[in-house]
């Protein structure tokens, strides 16, 4: 109502907001130019600055996703506040990938000039609050769920950030972009569309091989892993409490296998984490209760094809299962509208699949026992994951015998349980029968971490009135995860970057 008064201070508030936002925005935007002058700094110092730049990139994806929602009038329901953050991050990234691929078709000089013109235009647009509600929002507004964390949960969250900071693997000694592509993707399954997106996204570093290598490494580690962990937390919140969702993320990142997998194949952070995005998107689109979520689902499928052609199978299963299984209670009109919004992703997915020159090996797998060997190795490295066996039992009993009271998990929707079981079954069979990445490395990690927290959730619900006992059990599991995290080994690798 104050904005309708004759002496309203809305202009002053908008100007103040614009000044603070624009100064912050352009301070981060100038990082690529400043880093070109700091080639003599240590790799560790350069990496810290590059992480700040990646945080800036992620914030722009979020704002772009938020603006797309506003322009297309996409209003959706969420299970937790992190659902909204994850959705907007990926939505902004998808559209930026489309734009940067179109930009890569131009000559180098044009790409450079339009790159800077794009970020300057976006900076001015985002800085001026076009709606009064923007002034009242802050970063913490989008992480509303973390406002209610208790001391134990805040401690675990701090440990997660610390583990993320010290778990970076050793950097390659390669400098050329061609060699780096083979380093991140030895089997050459990633399409050229992804590399075009990555090249333009870090275009200011193209003439500086050392900085380009650092930018790509930070992207594959910090940016991809951060979104991977947030997606995993969002999945856990459909089935367990906030406290155990945080513990599940900590169990995942504290596993020594988390670092070992990246040491063996740095690019696996991208190649084997798509399964989580795919599964979370299936859970989210049915929760969203809007047919406009079809736009996001189509782009998720196209993104998977861009990463690996074999993900086209998941795209096809996703389209059919949503139409005939997940939305079977919706009207024909709703399904038709959902499919219309899905068309952009379908077109892009087919386009990338046909034009991509990446390798495509979708034959029958001859390593039937490899999946179980990898599972046993991951459990051997992380003692916490041994309870995933009991968690799988609880999950199956809840799924096939929902009326059995001894294993009743309060708050879990049967619909979501069935959707999760169906999607995970598709990933398991696809990884078991075909030469795919559906059930490898980081997929196995998050599956083990997921099933490991289910028995604890069951115990916590049985003793919900004994708060002190729950805190003690929670503390014990934190210590178990921390003691076999090989924290000192991670720190040694990190210190090499600063020498």
ZAGUBA-505552 format. One line per 10 residues: number of its first residue (from 1); their letters; for each residue x, y, z of C-alpha. Coordinates in Angstrom, 2 decimals, m for minus. Layout:
residues N
NUM = a = X:Y:Z  ...
end
This chain:
residues 499
1 = xxxxxxxxxx = 0.00:0.00:0.00  2.93:2.32:0.63  3.84:2.25:m3.06  0.51:3.97:m3.82  1.23:6.99:m1.62  2.31:10.25:m3.20  5.53:10.35:m1.23  6.41:6.71:m1.65  10.05:5.72:m1.13  9.94:2.89:m3.65
11 = xxxxxxxxxx = 12.21:4.74:m6.09  14.83:5.16:m3.36  14.58:1.48:m2.41  14.87:0.38:m6.03  17.86:2.66:m6.64  19.61:1.37:m3.52  18.92:m2.22:m4.54  20.16:m1.53:m8.09  23.40:0.02:m6.85  24.26:m2.82:m4.47
21 = xxxxxxxxxx = 23.24:m5.57:m6.91  25.06:m4.04:m9.91  28.30:m3.45:m7.99  28.26:m7.04:m6.71  27.38:m8.42:m10.13  30.09:m6.64:m12.07  32.69:m7.35:m9.37  32.20:m11.07:m10.04  31.90:m10.53:m13.80  35.36:m8.95:m13.90
31 = xxxxxxxxxx = 36.98:m12.06:m12.36  37.90:m13.54:m15.80  39.70:m10.35:m16.76  41.46:m10.10:m13.41  42.57:m13.74:m13.50  44.39:m13.18:m16.78  46.74:m10.91:m14.82  47.38:m13.46:m12.04  49.05:m16.31:m13.90  51.93:m16.23:m11.40
41 = xxxxxxxxxx = 49.69:m17.06:m8.45  49.64:m20.59:m7.04  47.14:m23.06:m8.42  45.33:m23.15:m5.08  44.79:m19.38:m5.04  43.59:m19.44:m8.64  41.23:m22.27:m7.81  39.61:m20.29:m4.98  38.94:m17.40:m7.36  37.62:m19.80:m10.01
51 = xxxxxxxxxx = 35.22:m21.32:m7.48  33.87:m17.81:m6.80  33.35:m17.35:m10.52  31.48:m20.68:m10.75  29.28:m19.58:m7.85  28.53:m16.44:m9.85  27.64:m18.57:m12.89  25.30:m20.73:m10.81  23.57:m17.66:m9.39  22.91:m16.42:m12.93
61 = xxxxxxxxxx = 21.43:m19.78:m13.90  19.14:m19.57:m10.89  18.01:m16.04:m11.75  17.45:m17.04:m15.37  15.37:m20.04:m14.29  13.38:m17.78:m11.99  12.76:m15.29:m14.80  11.64:m18.08:m17.15  9.09:m19.19:m14.55  7.78:m15.64:m14.29
71 = xxxxxxxxxx = 7.56:m15.03:m18.05  5.95:m18.39:m18.85  3.75:m18.28:m15.74  5.02:m21.61:m14.43  3.65:m22.06:m10.91  4.40:m25.37:m9.25  4.25:m27.21:m5.96  7.40:m28.49:m4.28  8.24:m31.01:m1.59  10.98:m28.84:m0.04
81 = xxxxxxxxxx = 12.57:m25.45:m0.71  15.59:m27.19:m2.27  13.32:m28.59:m4.98  12.76:m25.05:m6.20  16.48:m24.23:m6.08  17.50:m27.38:m7.97  14.78:m26.89:m10.58  15.72:m23.27:m11.32  19.44:m24.02:m11.42  18.99:m26.71:m14.04
91 = xxxxxxxxxx = 16.36:m24.76:m15.97  18.68:m21.77:m16.27  21.60:m24.02:m17.23  19.58:m25.76:m19.96  18.55:m22.50:m21.62  22.05:m21.09:m21.30  23.42:m24.25:m22.94  21.01:m23.79:m25.85  22.01:m20.13:m26.22  25.76:m20.79:m25.99
101 = xxxxxxxxxx = 25.53:m23.58:m28.58  23.86:m21.17:m30.98  26.57:m18.61:m30.16  29.36:m21.11:m30.87  28.34:m21.15:m34.56  29.61:m17.58:m34.97  33.24:m16.50:m35.62  35.52:m16.22:m32.58  35.51:m12.42:m32.45  31.71:m12.31:m32.54
111 = xxxxxxxxxx = 31.50:m14.93:m29.81  33.79:m12.89:m27.57  31.88:m9.62:m28.06  28.42:m11.16:m27.72  29.57:m13.11:m24.64  30.37:m9.91:m22.78  27.35:m8.08:m24.17  25.12:m10.90:m22.90  26.45:m10.79:m19.35  26.36:m6.98:m19.20
121 = xxxxxxxxxx = 22.75:m6.97:m20.42  21.74:m9.65:m17.94  23.54:m7.78:m15.15  21.62:m4.57:m15.80  18.35:m6.47:m16.15  18.79:m8.47:m12.95  20.03:m5.48:m10.98  16.97:m3.29:m11.52  14.02:m4.73:m9.54  11.15:m4.94:m12.02
131 = xxxxxxxxxx = 8.89:m6.18:m9.20  8.72:m4.89:m5.65  8.86:m8.44:m4.29  12.45:m8.80:m5.55  13.63:m6.17:m3.04  12.27:m8.18:m0.13  13.89:m11.43:m1.28  17.38:m12.56:m0.31  19.59:m15.59:m0.76  18.33:m17.14:2.47
141 = xxxxxxxxxx = 14.74:m16.82:1.24  15.36:m19.58:m1.27  16.88:m21.84:1.42  13.96:m21.45:3.77  14.27:m25.03:4.96  17.72:m24.48:6.48  16.32:m21.78:8.75  15.07:m24.51:11.10  18.27:m26.57:11.38  19.27:m27.48:14.94
151 = xxxxxxxxxx = 22.88:m27.58:16.18  23.51:m31.15:15.11  22.22:m30.47:11.62  24.22:m27.26:11.30  27.35:m29.18:12.36  26.75:m31.84:9.70  26.09:m29.14:7.09  29.42:m27.52:8.01  31.16:m30.89:7.66  29.60:m31.35:4.20
161 = xxxxxxxxxx = 30.97:m27.99:3.06  34.38:m28.84:4.55  34.44:m32.21:2.77  33.48:m30.57:m0.50  36.29:m28.05:m0.07  39.03:m30.62:0.56  37.93:m33.51:m1.67  39.07:m32.12:m5.01  41.21:m34.66:m6.90  44.60:m33.99:m8.43
171 = xxxxxxxxxx = 44.51:m31.81:m11.52  45.75:m33.14:m14.87  49.01:m31.94:m16.38  47.35:m31.48:m19.77  46.70:m28.02:m21.16  45.14:m28.24:m24.62  41.36:m28.39:m24.88  41.55:m31.48:m27.12  43.60:m33.38:m24.54  41.30:m32.25:m21.73
181 = xxxxxxxxxx = 38.27:m33.61:m23.57  39.92:m37.04:m23.72  40.91:m36.75:m20.06  37.35:m36.06:m18.90  35.74:m38.43:m21.40  38.16:m41.21:m22.46  35.41:m43.19:m24.22  34.29:m40.06:m26.14  30.60:m40.38:m25.35  29.96:m36.71:m24.56
191 = xxxxxxxxxx = 28.59:m34.86:m27.58  30.14:m31.79:m29.13  27.14:m29.73:m28.00  28.26:m30.03:m24.38  31.83:m29.03:m25.21  30.52:m26.02:m27.15  28.53:m24.99:m24.09  31.55:m25.41:m21.82  33.89:m23.54:m24.20  31.64:m20.50:m24.54
201 = xxxxxxxxxx = 30.79:m20.52:m20.83  34.52:m20.03:m20.06  35.41:m18.23:m23.27  37.60:m15.51:m21.62  40.05:m18.27:m20.60  40.31:m19.85:m24.05  43.66:m18.19:m24.86  45.14:m19.17:m21.48  45.53:m23.00:m21.39  46.32:m23.14:m17.68
211 = xxxxxxxxxx = 43.25:m21.10:m16.73  41.03:m23.03:m19.16  42.15:m26.32:m17.60  41.44:m24.94:m14.15  38.01:m23.64:m15.21  36.96:m26.99:m16.65  38.24:m28.90:m13.61  36.38:m26.61:m11.23  33.26:m26.95:m13.37  33.40:m30.77:m13.36
221 = xxxxxxxxxx = 34.12:m30.88:m9.64  32.64:m27.94:m7.76  29.71:m26.99:m9.96  28.57:m30.47:m11.02  29.13:m32.03:m7.59  27.31:m29.19:m5.79  24.23:m29.69:m7.95  24.59:m33.46:m7.53  24.53:m33.16:m3.73  21.57:m30.76:m3.75
231 = xxxxxxxxxx = 19.64:m33.11:m6.03  20.37:m36.01:m3.69  19.13:m34.01:m0.70  15.96:m33.16:m2.63  15.34:m36.87:m3.33  15.90:m37.82:0.31  13.37:m35.24:1.49  10.61:m37.20:m0.24  11.27:m40.16:2.08  13.09:m39.11:5.26
241 = xxxxxxxxxx = 13.22:m36.19:7.67  15.40:m33.12:7.15  17.87:m34.32:9.78  18.49:m37.67:8.09  18.55:m36.08:4.64  21.52:m33.98:5.76  23.15:m37.09:7.25  22.63:m38.98:3.98  24.43:m36.27:2.01  27.29:m36.31:4.52
251 = xxxxxxxxxx = 27.57:m40.10:4.31  27.84:m39.84:0.53  30.51:m37.14:0.37  32.51:m38.56:3.30  32.95:m41.88:1.54  36.54:m42.43:0.42  35.10:m43.81:m2.82  33.86:m40.29:m3.57  37.47:m39.19:m4.08  38.72:m42.49:m5.53
261 = xxxxxxxxxx = 36.15:m42.45:m8.33  37.22:m38.97:m9.41  40.88:m39.92:m9.19  40.21:m42.77:m11.61  37.89:m40.81:m13.92  37.39:m37.10:m13.26  34.60:m36.86:m15.82  32.45:m39.40:m13.98  31.03:m36.55:m11.90  29.04:m35.56:m14.99
271 = xxxxxxxxxx = 28.72:m38.90:m16.75  27.32:m40.97:m13.87  25.41:m38.32:m11.92  22.74:m37.79:m14.59  20.72:m40.73:m13.23  20.01:m38.77:m10.06  18.79:m35.73:m12.00  16.58:m37.99:m14.12  15.03:m39.74:m11.12  14.52:m36.52:m9.14
281 = xxxxxxxxxx = 12.88:m34.88:m12.17  10.36:m37.75:m12.38  9.44:m37.29:m8.71  9.26:m33.51:m9.04  7.15:m33.29:m12.21  4.33:m35.33:m10.68  4.55:m33.31:m7.47  4.51:m29.98:m9.34  0.85:m30.42:m10.38  1.27:m28.33:m13.52
291 = xxxxxxxxxx = 1.46:m29.39:m17.15  4.02:m26.64:m17.76  6.58:m28.84:m16.00  6.71:m30.71:m19.30  9.10:m28.03:m20.55  11.64:m28.92:m17.87  11.20:m32.66:m18.34  11.86:m32.40:m22.05  15.03:m30.40:m21.44  16.19:m32.96:m18.84
301 = xxxxxxxxxx = 15.93:m35.66:m21.50  17.76:m33.55:m24.09  20.52:m32.80:m21.56  20.97:m36.52:m20.95  21.37:m37.18:m24.68  23.93:m34.37:m24.83  25.96:m36.10:m22.11  25.64:m39.64:m23.47  23.67:m40.99:m26.42  22.64:m44.06:m24.45
311 = xxxxxxxxxx = 20.53:m41.76:m22.25  18.11:m41.53:m25.16  16.63:m44.78:m23.84  15.91:m43.05:m20.51  14.37:m40.17:m22.44  11.99:m42.53:m24.24  11.08:m44.39:m21.03  10.59:m41.06:m19.26  8.16:m39.78:m21.91  6.12:m42.99:m22.01
321 = xxxxxxxxxx = 6.06:m43.64:m18.25  4.94:m40.11:m17.41  2.11:m40.29:m19.94  0.85:m43.80:m19.17  1.90:m44.39:m15.52  2.66:m41.26:m13.53  m0.12:m39.09:m15.04  m2.68:m41.84:m15.58  m5.16:m40.08:m13.26  m4.94:m36.81:m15.21
331 = xxxxxxxxxx = m7.30:m35.83:m17.97  m6.51:m36.21:m21.67  m6.32:m32.41:m21.98  m3.70:m32.23:m19.19  m1.58:m34.95:m20.82  m1.80:m33.23:m24.20  m0.67:m29.90:m22.72  2.18:m31.62:m20.89  3.31:m33.24:m24.15  3.16:m29.89:m25.99
341 = xxxxxxxxxx = 5.54:m28.35:m23.47  7.70:m31.45:m23.78  8.17:m31.00:m27.54  11.11:m28.57:m27.30  13.17:m31.12:m25.38  12.12:m33.96:m27.67  13.18:m31.98:m30.74  16.52:m31.00:m29.20  17.18:m34.56:m28.00  16.59:m36.05:m31.45
351 = xxxxxxxxxx = 18.62:m33.26:m33.05  21.63:m33.88:m30.77  21.33:m37.66:m31.12  21.42:m37.51:m34.95  24.10:m34.85:m35.38  26.43:m35.88:m32.56  29.59:m37.68:m33.65  30.29:m39.14:m30.19  30.61:m42.90:m29.81  27.49:m44.92:m29.14
361 = xxxxxxxxxx = 27.89:m48.40:m27.66  24.51:m49.71:m26.57  25.13:m53.43:m26.95  24.52:m56.12:m24.37  26.81:m55.99:m21.34  29.17:m58.90:m20.71  30.07:m57.70:m17.19  27.05:m59.06:m15.33  28.89:m59.37:m12.02  30.65:m56.01:m12.30
371 = xxxxxxxxxx = 27.78:m54.09:m10.70  27.78:m56.32:m7.62  31.59:m56.19:m7.43  31.47:m52.39:m7.43  28.75:m52.40:m4.77  30.78:m54.64:m2.47  33.86:m52.45:m2.95  31.92:m49.30:m2.05  30.50:m50.94:1.07  33.96:m52.17:2.05
381 = xxxxxxxxxx = 35.35:m48.63:1.87  32.46:m47.11:3.86  31.24:m49.03:6.92  28.11:m46.87:7.13  26.82:m48.35:3.87  26.47:m51.84:5.36  23.05:m50.86:6.74  21.89:m50.19:3.18  21.12:m53.95:3.01  18.54:m53.50:5.77
391 = xxxxxxxxxx = 17.34:m50.30:4.12  16.66:m52.18:0.90  14.64:m54.71:2.86  12.62:m51.96:4.53  12.01:m50.32:1.16  10.81:m53.54:m0.49  8.53:m54.43:2.43  7.06:m50.93:2.42  6.58:m51.11:m1.35  5.05:m54.59:m1.66
401 = xxxxxxxxxx = 3.50:m54.92:1.83  2.36:m51.35:2.64  m0.03:m52.49:5.40  2.68:m54.20:7.49  2.91:m52.01:10.61  6.35:m53.13:11.85  7.99:m51.41:8.87  5.60:m48.49:8.54  7.42:m45.29:7.59  5.17:m42.37:8.46
411 = xxxxxxxxxx = 5.10:m39.54:5.92  6.18:m41.54:2.88  3.62:m41.43:0.08  2.99:m44.78:m1.58  2.81:m43.04:m4.94  6.32:m41.60:m4.58  7.62:m44.93:m3.31  6.32:m46.71:m6.41  7.69:m44.03:m8.73  11.11:m44.25:m7.10
421 = xxxxxxxxxx = 11.09:m48.05:m7.27  10.12:m48.02:m10.95  12.79:m45.45:m11.90  15.52:m47.20:m9.91  14.53:m50.53:m11.45  14.95:m49.01:m14.92  18.42:m47.73:m14.00  19.42:m51.07:m12.47  18.27:m53.18:m15.44  19.74:m50.71:m17.93
431 = xxxxxxxxxx = 23.11:m50.81:m16.20  22.99:m54.58:m15.77  21.99:m55.56:m19.29  23.52:m52.87:m21.51  26.80:m50.98:m21.88  25.50:m47.86:m20.15  26.48:m45.65:m17.23  23.07:m45.91:m15.58  24.28:m47.85:m12.54  27.94:m46.98:m12.04
441 = xxxxxxxxxx = 30.21:m44.89:m9.82  28.25:m41.92:m8.45  24.91:m43.61:m9.12  25.93:m46.53:m6.91  27.13:m44.10:m4.23  23.87:m42.21:m3.89  21.81:m45.41:m4.03  23.80:m46.89:m1.12  23.55:m43.65:0.85  19.80:m43.50:0.20
451 = xxxxxxxxxx = 19.09:m47.00:1.47  21.42:m46.49:4.45  19.28:m43.77:6.02  15.97:m45.64:5.71  16.57:m47.97:8.72  17.64:m44.96:10.80  14.43:m43.16:9.83  12.48:m46.22:10.95  14.27:m46.26:14.31  13.77:m42.52:14.80
461 = xxxxxxxxxx = 10.05:m42.83:14.17  9.78:m45.66:16.69  11.47:m43.56:19.41  10.18:m40.14:18.35  9.39:m39.20:21.94  12.92:m39.95:23.21  14.72:m36.87:21.92  17.95:m37.47:23.87  18.21:m41.02:22.52  17.70:m39.83:18.96
471 = xxxxxxxxxx = 20.41:m37.20:19.39  22.83:m39.79:20.73  22.15:m42.18:17.83  22.51:m39.31:15.38  25.85:m38.31:16.91  27.14:m41.88:16.72  26.37:m42.10:13.01  28.06:m38.75:12.40  31.21:m40.07:14.08  31.03:m43.33:12.10
481 = xxxxxxxxxx = 30.86:m41.38:8.83  33.67:m39.06:9.90  36.11:m41.68:11.17  36.38:m43.58:7.88  36.26:m40.52:5.61  40.08:m40.48:5.03  39.99:m36.75:5.72  43.77:m36.56:6.05  44.24:m38.11:2.60  41.97:m35.51:1.05
491 = xxxxxxxxx = 43.84:m32.70:2.79  47.19:m33.99:1.47  45.89:m33.84:m2.09  44.55:m30.33:m1.51  47.84:m29.08:m0.05  49.69:m30.08:m3.22  47.70:m27.45:m5.09  49.05:m24.70:m2.85  52.71:m25.76:m3.06
end
